[in-house]
Amino acid sequence: MSAQEEILSDGRFSCVARDPRFWEMPEKERKVKIDKRFRAMFHDRKFKLRYTVDKRGRPVNYTSTENLRKFYALSESDSDLSESDSKELTVKKKKKKKGKGQGDS
């Protein structure tokens, strides 16, 4: 028997397995739903910070955008919009780059 099975079989802790307060939170409820008004925070440079150390001084290599994606999710109706918007943004950026190159010649 594993240690967790022994604990759950113990009469003192048997109520823990049945108590909803100790259940793991479902994946769908884990993240806060954000509507379309705030979807810019996932790709706007104003919201992006680059961390070099964590709160205890250990070196890390991640950005605040990763944290936003970890804790927030777009609402179901807005998630389709955000995917199409991100594709449009990349197309617009490519067009701007091409436009600059053609004007210099």
KADA-V381517 format. One line per field, one symbol per residue. ss: DSSP state (a for helix, b for strand, c for the rest). burial: b if it has 9 or more other C-alpha atoms within 8 Angstrom, else e. A space follows every 10 residues. Layout:
ss=???
burial=???
//
This chain:
ss=ccaaaaaaac aaaaaaaaca aaccccaaaa cbbbcaaaaa aaccaaaccb bbbcccccbb bbbaaaaaaa abbbcaaaaa aaaaaaaaaa aaaaaaaaaa aaaac
burial=eeeeebbbee eebbeebeee eeeeeeeeee beebbbeebe ebbeeebbee bebbeeeeee eebbbeebbe bbbbbeebbe ebeeeeeeee eeeeeeeeee eeeee
//
